[in-house]
Amino acid sequence: MQKQILRCTLILLLAVFTVMTNGFADNWQQWRGTHNDGISQETNAPIEWSQTENVKWRLPLPGEAASTPVVWEDKIFLTSAEGDSVLVLMCISTEGEELWKQTLGHGNRRVRGGEANFAAPSPVTDGEHVWAFLGTGDLACYDFDGNQVWHTNIADRYGEFRLGFVMSSTPVLDKDQLYIQLIHSNAWLVLALDKMTGKEIWKHDRKSDATAECEHAYTSPILYRDAEREYLVVHGADYVTAHNLEDGSEIWRCGGLNPISSYNYSLRLVASPVATEGLIIVPSAKNGPVLGINPAAASGDITDSEWQIWKRQQGTPDVPSPLIHDGLVYLCRENGDLICLDAETGEQYYRQRTHRHRHRASPVYANGHIYLTARDGVITVVKAGREFEIVASNAMGEDIAASPAIANGTLYLRSYQALYAIGAKK
């Protein structure tokens, strides 16, 4: 009898664990998904659609933004401009109904024809609260009912943002801490804040010898974690650096992205690194280098060291961040060229043309396919693997700068005009 009870208990616990794990995997709670790497575990993500075909719903938005929607179960959160001077955080049901909208800040600035504005950073959620950061410096925490928990202004606290364009960095949430990087002409800082109060836990002054526009970064921090190590990775001002999660101290740094001998004074970094266990891919800008770094036990200055597994001298994405899946690295160039590399060696398998238009969104993976989003609203779906094959080309007819989100079998696309839910209708 006791054995039967124990067996039933174990089965119940396994079922609960499976539901919890699958529920978590289905969410897209930050800019690039569960692990901030652009990888979705969905097996039924849509491949072909149009403005009308396979569209579950379309919700008009109050204004433009390049921020990606984040999804937790039946709720979607996104930031947006509203008119010319109001910036908002919205909560939308997965049925396409606006649940609430809160004003986050005032004032706006559009750059590069609307490719970015003060609503460029994406929100992040833990399933109970949502945090939103703006190019104005406003940073706020709300519960899922739209009640403000706290609000602060990072620019007021740490110095006015001085950038050629707008602050676009998305915070990283991990456990009880919210990590933020501020890399501009008035500060080079890495911050950890208490997620429930906004109070500073630590502040690290990040050193650099970058000058001119290279002082500016539009990248977002990422976490690296394996069985032995965990740390924050920050990319900007000519270097990529790793930081201790407890106090922000620097663990290692790598340069060589903008060599002094041929220094490019306009090499601002926009594309963020991406990590998988045992490998960090570091892009640069303006057709510069791409690095493959072994993060296992790196420390100190690792520029041109044994910890740099490989270096590709040219071909970096300028804005879209890299993607790693199944031993392959995918680089989406701003002109729509897709480059596929071996993750271990950097060897190129192919460089092929997709949709010839400016690409600003970062690629995502789901169900054996890579999704590439162009500024004119054309999403090219490419079969993952060493052989290049375009599976579908889907035209939305609206400008898109935001990266896609995938959750619960649905692809969410945020254009300048609307939020789309793409997938088979019920």
Helices and strands as residue ranges (DSSP letters): H 2-26, E 55-60, E 70-72, E 75-82, E 86-93, E 98-106, G 112-114, E 124-125, E 129-133, E 138-143, E 148-153, H 154-158, E 172-174, E 177-184, E 187-194, E 200-205, G 212-215, E 222-225, E 230-236, E 239-243, E 250-254, G 260-262, E 274-276, E 279-282, E 290-293, E 300-301, E 308-312, E 323-325, E 328-332, E 337-342, E 348-353, E 364-366, E 369-373, E 378-383, E 390-395, E 405-407, E 410-414, E 418-422
